[in-house]
Amino acid sequence: MASNSQFNNLSNESLQERVEQIWQNTCNSWQDMNTTNLEAFLSQCEDQNIDPQFCMDWVEQHKNMIPEWPALSQKALDWVNGHTSTGSPFSYND
């Protein structure tokens, strides 16, 4: 029987693969990243129930390859803040 850490690694790996596939479909290359395709990427992540903040963290790991990163990161932060509730894609009602 697999341990919890093995399940976590498998889950994280498949999640990472899903994020990479979404990025490939929406952005294609770091040099071609712009506000439009970055927002499309984040939107697709959200549509597939992947935390946009997780996806944005993954993109940020590649910021040295992205032209205009400071402006893009601010636009992405604005998008994440506008599409998530209090920093989380999940909201709970009392």
Backbone as JSON Lines, residues from 0, in Angstrom:
{"i":0,"aa":"M","n":[0.85,-1.18,0.0],"ca":[0.0,0.0,0.0],"c":[0.9,1.24,0.0]}
{"i":1,"aa":"A","n":[0.51,2.24,-0.76],"ca":[1.3,3.46,-0.87],"c":[1.11,4.33,0.36]}
{"i":2,"aa":"S","n":[2.17,5.03,0.73],"ca":[2.09,5.94,1.87],"c":[1.43,7.25,1.45]}
{"i":3,"aa":"N","n":[1.03,8.05,2.45],"ca":[0.42,9.34,2.16],"c":[1.35,10.22,1.35]}
{"i":4,"aa":"S","n":[2.65,10.18,1.65],"ca":[3.59,11.03,0.91],"c":[3.65,10.61,-0.55]}
{"i":5,"aa":"Q","n":[3.5,9.32,-0.83],"ca":[3.47,8.88,-2.22],"c":[2.22,9.39,-2.92]}
{"i":6,"aa":"F","n":[1.07,9.36,-2.22],"ca":[-0.14,9.9,-2.8],"c":[-0.01,11.4,-3.04]}
{"i":7,"aa":"N","n":[0.57,12.11,-2.08],"ca":[0.76,13.55,-2.25],"c":[1.66,13.84,-3.43]}
{"i":8,"aa":"N","n":[2.73,13.09,-3.59],"ca":[3.62,13.31,-4.73],"c":[2.91,13.05,-6.04]}
{"i":9,"aa":"L","n":[2.1,11.99,-6.1],"ca":[1.35,11.71,-7.32],"c":[0.34,12.81,-7.6]}
{"i":10,"aa":"S","n":[-0.34,13.27,-6.57],"ca":[-1.33,14.34,-6.74],"c":[-0.66,15.62,-7.21]}
{"i":11,"aa":"N","n":[0.45,15.98,-6.58],"ca":[1.16,17.2,-6.97],"c":[1.69,17.08,-8.38]}
{"i":12,"aa":"E","n":[2.19,15.89,-8.75],"ca":[2.73,15.72,-10.1],"c":[1.62,15.86,-11.14]}
{"i":13,"aa":"S","n":[0.48,15.23,-10.92],"ca":[-0.58,15.35,-11.9],"c":[-1.13,16.78,-11.94]}
{"i":14,"aa":"L","n":[-1.17,17.43,-10.8],"ca":[-1.59,18.83,-10.76],"c":[-0.61,19.69,-11.55]}
{"i":15,"aa":"Q","n":[0.66,19.45,-11.34],"ca":[1.7,20.19,-12.07],"c":[1.56,19.95,-13.57]}
{"i":16,"aa":"E","n":[1.31,18.72,-13.95],"ca":[1.13,18.4,-15.38],"c":[-0.09,19.12,-15.95]}
{"i":17,"aa":"R","n":[-1.17,19.19,-15.19],"ca":[-2.36,19.91,-15.64],"c":[-2.07,21.38,-15.82]}
{"i":18,"aa":"V","n":[-1.35,21.98,-14.87],"ca":[-0.99,23.39,-14.96],"c":[-0.13,23.63,-16.21]}
{"i":19,"aa":"E","n":[0.85,22.77,-16.42],"ca":[1.72,22.92,-17.58],"c":[0.95,22.78,-18.89]}
{"i":20,"aa":"Q","n":[-0.02,21.88,-18.93],"ca":[-0.83,21.72,-20.14],"c":[-1.68,22.96,-20.4]}
{"i":21,"aa":"I","n":[-2.27,23.51,-19.35],"ca":[-3.05,24.74,-19.5],"c":[-2.15,25.86,-20.0]}
{"i":22,"aa":"W","n":[-0.95,25.97,-19.43],"ca":[-0.01,27.0,-19.86],"c":[0.34,26.82,-21.34]}
{"i":23,"aa":"Q","n":[0.6,25.59,-21.74],"ca":[0.95,25.3,-23.14],"c":[-0.18,25.72,-24.07]}
{"i":24,"aa":"N","n":[-1.42,25.46,-23.66],"ca":[-2.57,25.79,-24.5],"c":[-2.87,27.28,-24.55]}
{"i":25,"aa":"T","n":[-2.54,28.01,-23.5],"ca":[-2.91,29.43,-23.45],"c":[-1.75,30.38,-23.73]}
{"i":26,"aa":"C","n":[-0.55,30.01,-23.33],"ca":[0.58,30.93,-23.44],"c":[1.63,30.47,-24.45]}
{"i":27,"aa":"N","n":[1.93,29.2,-24.46],"ca":[2.86,28.57,-25.39],"c":[4.33,28.86,-25.13]}
{"i":28,"aa":"S","n":[4.7,30.09,-24.82],"ca":[6.1,30.38,-24.5],"c":[6.16,31.54,-23.51]}
{"i":29,"aa":"W","n":[7.21,31.54,-22.73],"ca":[7.38,32.61,-21.74],"c":[7.57,33.94,-22.43]}
{"i":30,"aa":"Q","n":[8.26,33.97,-23.55],"ca":[8.53,35.22,-24.26],"c":[7.27,35.82,-24.85]}
{"i":31,"aa":"D","n":[6.27,34.98,-25.15],"ca":[5.02,35.46,-25.74],"c":[3.97,35.81,-24.7]}
{"i":32,"aa":"M","n":[4.3,35.67,-23.44],"ca":[3.3,35.92,-22.41],"c":[2.95,37.39,-22.36]}
{"i":33,"aa":"N","n":[1.66,37.66,-22.34],"ca":[1.15,39.01,-22.2],"c":[-0.06,38.98,-21.28]}
{"i":34,"aa":"T","n":[-0.64,40.12,-21.04],"ca":[-1.77,40.2,-20.11],"c":[-2.92,39.3,-20.55]}
{"i":35,"aa":"T","n":[-3.23,39.3,-21.83],"ca":[-4.36,38.53,-22.33],"c":[-4.18,37.04,-22.1]}
{"i":36,"aa":"N","n":[-3.02,36.49,-22.5],"ca":[-2.88,35.05,-22.34],"c":[-2.59,34.65,-20.89]}
{"i":37,"aa":"L","n":[-2.01,35.54,-20.11],"ca":[-1.83,35.24,-18.69],"c":[-3.18,35.17,-17.99]}
{"i":38,"aa":"E","n":[-4.07,36.1,-18.3],"ca":[-5.41,36.05,-17.7],"c":[-6.19,34.83,-18.21]}
{"i":39,"aa":"A","n":[-6.0,34.46,-19.46],"ca":[-6.64,33.25,-19.99],"c":[-6.12,32.02,-19.25]}
{"i":40,"aa":"F","n":[-4.82,31.98,-18.99],"ca":[-4.22,30.89,-18.24],"c":[-4.84,30.78,-16.85]}
{"i":41,"aa":"L","n":[-4.9,31.89,-16.13],"ca":[-5.45,31.89,-14.78],"c":[-6.93,31.5,-14.8]}
{"i":42,"aa":"S","n":[-7.65,31.98,-15.8],"ca":[-9.06,31.64,-15.92],"c":[-9.26,30.16,-16.18]}
{"i":43,"aa":"Q","n":[-8.45,29.59,-17.06],"ca":[-8.54,28.15,-17.33],"c":[-8.19,27.34,-16.08]}
{"i":44,"aa":"C","n":[-7.21,27.78,-15.33],"ca":[-6.88,27.1,-14.07],"c":[-8.09,27.1,-13.15]}
{"i":45,"aa":"E","n":[-8.7,28.26,-13.0],"ca":[-9.87,28.37,-12.14],"c":[-11.01,27.49,-12.65]}
{"i":46,"aa":"D","n":[-11.23,27.48,-13.97],"ca":[-12.28,26.66,-14.56],"c":[-12.07,25.18,-14.3]}
{"i":47,"aa":"Q","n":[-10.8,24.77,-14.17],"ca":[-10.49,23.37,-13.91],"c":[-10.26,23.09,-12.42]}
{"i":48,"aa":"N","n":[-10.75,24.02,-11.6],"ca":[-10.68,23.88,-10.14],"c":[-9.26,23.77,-9.6]}
{"i":49,"aa":"I","n":[-8.36,24.5,-10.24],"ca":[-6.99,24.61,-9.76],"c":[-6.84,26.03,-9.21]}
{"i":50,"aa":"D","n":[-6.35,26.14,-8.02],"ca":[-6.19,27.44,-7.37],"c":[-5.36,28.36,-8.25]}
{"i":51,"aa":"P","n":[-5.93,29.49,-8.7],"ca":[-5.16,30.43,-9.52],"c":[-3.9,30.95,-8.82]}
{"i":52,"aa":"Q","n":[-3.92,31.0,-7.49],"ca":[-2.72,31.43,-6.78],"c":[-1.61,30.41,-6.93]}
{"i":53,"aa":"F","n":[-1.95,29.13,-6.9],"ca":[-0.96,28.08,-7.14],"c":[-0.38,28.24,-8.54]}
{"i":54,"aa":"C","n":[-1.24,28.49,-9.51],"ca":[-0.79,28.65,-10.9],"c":[0.08,29.89,-11.04]}
{"i":55,"aa":"M","n":[-0.3,30.95,-10.36],"ca":[0.5,32.18,-10.43],"c":[1.85,31.97,-9.78]}
{"i":56,"aa":"D","n":[1.91,31.23,-8.71],"ca":[3.2,30.91,-8.08],"c":[4.09,30.15,-9.05]}
{"i":57,"aa":"W","n":[3.49,29.23,-9.8],"ca":[4.25,28.45,-10.78],"c":[4.79,29.37,-11.88]}
{"i":58,"aa":"V","n":[3.96,30.3,-12.36],"ca":[4.41,31.25,-13.38],"c":[5.55,32.09,-12.83]}
{"i":59,"aa":"E","n":[5.4,32.55,-11.6],"ca":[6.4,33.43,-10.99],"c":[7.78,32.75,-10.9]}
{"i":60,"aa":"Q","n":[7.8,31.45,-10.81],"ca":[9.07,30.72,-10.79],"c":[9.86,30.91,-12.08]}
{"i":61,"aa":"H","n":[9.19,31.37,-13.13],"ca":[9.82,31.56,-14.44],"c":[9.91,33.04,-14.83]}
{"i":62,"aa":"K","n":[9.78,33.92,-13.85],"ca":[9.69,35.36,-14.14],"c":[10.9,35.91,-14.87]}
{"i":63,"aa":"N","n":[12.05,35.31,-14.69],"ca":[13.24,35.83,-15.37],"c":[13.19,35.58,-16.88]}
{"i":64,"aa":"M","n":[12.26,34.77,-17.35],"ca":[12.12,34.5,-18.79],"c":[10.95,35.26,-19.4]}
{"i":65,"aa":"I","n":[10.24,36.04,-18.59],"ca":[9.03,36.72,-19.05],"c":[9.29,38.21,-19.23]}
{"i":66,"aa":"P","n":[9.2,38.69,-20.48],"ca":[9.35,40.13,-20.71],"c":[8.24,40.91,-19.97]}
{"i":67,"aa":"E","n":[8.56,42.07,-19.52],"ca":[7.59,42.93,-18.86],"c":[7.0,42.3,-17.59]}
{"i":68,"aa":"W","n":[7.81,41.48,-16.9],"ca":[7.29,40.77,-15.73],"c":[6.68,41.68,-14.67]}
{"i":69,"aa":"P","n":[7.29,42.8,-14.29],"ca":[6.69,43.62,-13.23],"c":[5.25,44.06,-13.56]}
{"i":70,"aa":"A","n":[5.02,44.5,-14.78],"ca":[3.67,44.93,-15.17],"c":[2.72,43.74,-15.23]}
{"i":71,"aa":"L","n":[3.19,42.63,-15.79],"ca":[2.35,41.43,-15.88],"c":[2.01,40.89,-14.5]}
{"i":72,"aa":"S","n":[2.98,40.9,-13.6],"ca":[2.7,40.36,-12.27],"c":[1.65,41.19,-11.55]}
{"i":73,"aa":"Q","n":[1.68,42.5,-11.74],"ca":[0.67,43.36,-11.12],"c":[-0.71,43.08,-11.7]}
{"i":74,"aa":"K","n":[-0.79,42.92,-13.02],"ca":[-2.07,42.59,-13.66],"c":[-2.59,41.25,-13.17]}
{"i":75,"aa":"A","n":[-1.68,40.27,-13.03],"ca":[-2.08,38.95,-12.55],"c":[-2.57,39.03,-11.12]}
{"i":76,"aa":"L","n":[-1.88,39.78,-10.29],"ca":[-2.31,39.96,-8.9],"c":[-3.7,40.58,-8.85]}
{"i":77,"aa":"D","n":[-3.92,41.58,-9.67],"ca":[-5.24,42.2,-9.74],"c":[-6.3,41.18,-10.15]}
{"i":78,"aa":"W","n":[-5.97,40.34,-11.15],"ca":[-6.91,39.32,-11.61],"c":[-7.21,38.34,-10.48]}
{"i":79,"aa":"V","n":[-6.19,37.84,-9.83],"ca":[-6.37,36.88,-8.74],"c":[-7.22,37.5,-7.63]}
{"i":80,"aa":"N","n":[-6.92,38.72,-7.26],"ca":[-7.69,39.39,-6.21],"c":[-9.14,39.6,-6.62]}
{"i":81,"aa":"G","n":[-9.38,39.85,-7.9],"ca":[-10.74,40.05,-8.39],"c":[-11.53,38.77,-8.58]}
{"i":82,"aa":"H","n":[-10.86,37.65,-8.67],"ca":[-11.54,36.38,-8.96],"c":[-11.51,35.39,-7.81]}
{"i":83,"aa":"T","n":[-10.9,35.76,-6.73],"ca":[-10.89,34.89,-5.57],"c":[-11.42,35.67,-4.38]}
{"i":84,"aa":"S","n":[-11.87,34.94,-3.4],"ca":[-12.44,35.57,-2.22],"c":[-11.42,35.57,-1.1]}
{"i":85,"aa":"T","n":[-11.03,36.74,-0.68],"ca":[-10.06,36.92,0.42],"c":[-8.82,36.06,0.22]}
{"i":86,"aa":"G","n":[-8.31,36.07,-1.0],"ca":[-7.07,35.35,-1.27],"c":[-7.25,33.88,-1.49]}
{"i":87,"aa":"S","n":[-8.46,33.39,-1.57],"ca":[-8.71,31.97,-1.78],"c":[-9.81,31.81,-2.83]}
{"i":88,"aa":"P","n":[-9.69,30.8,-3.69],"ca":[-10.73,30.61,-4.69],"c":[-12.03,30.08,-4.1]}
{"i":89,"aa":"F","n":[-12.02,29.72,-2.85],"ca":[-13.2,29.17,-2.2],"c":[-13.78,30.2,-1.25]}
{"i":90,"aa":"S","n":[-15.08,30.31,-1.22],"ca":[-15.72,31.18,-0.24],"c":[-16.74,30.36,0.53]}
{"i":91,"aa":"Y","n":[-16.93,30.74,1.76],"ca":[-17.87,30.03,2.62],"c":[-18.89,31.03,3.12]}
{"i":92,"aa":"N","n":[-20.13,30.62,3.06],"ca":[-21.21,31.47,3.57],"c":[-21.7,30.92,4.89]}
{"i":93,"aa":"D","n":[-22.01,31.83,5.81],"ca":[-22.55,31.41,7.1],"c":[-24.0,31.01,6.97]}
